[in-house]
């Protein structure tokens, strides 16, 4: 009777069962015949854990996992959520640096009065608008803008023969200025 009850209990348990038995009882473990099913199970478990970790830290999985359910609109929403989580994390770091670390810095002899940690905020301006602003600064205020800044800002590759091209450009500008000066002299005579 005890043997039959032990066999019935073993048959009715799930895959994560615990079996407590008497010393004189023998339990035989039988390996599952469907081994590929268990590999799929572990793959799904790993994928599920990764997705849950992504949700925990990023607030979503769409920006990190490829899926057939994703759309552009859904991706944009998830990206916005991710950015909010990032901003919150940044604020938490600033709070630690500006409040908790201030006492530690003071103990190390570093005077932090009047100082504050902050992230430099980058202003997002559309390229067309930025181009218009730069043009107005140049024409209205004669404000020089560095070529390197323009190449970097607009993602344009600097030519290999940049110095040569720049020299030719300056020579042409000098010729135009000289021609204007001659015209002015003729007009004054």
Secondary structure, DSSP 8 states (H G I E B T S, - for coil): -HHHHHHHHHHH--TT------TT--------S-HHHHHHHHHHHHHHHHHHHHHHHHS-STTTS--TT--HHHHHHHHHHHHHHHHHHHHHHHHIIIIIHHHHHHHTT---TT------------HHHHHHHHHHHHHHH-----HHHHHHHTT----TTHHHHHHHHHHHHHHHHHHHHHHHHHHH-
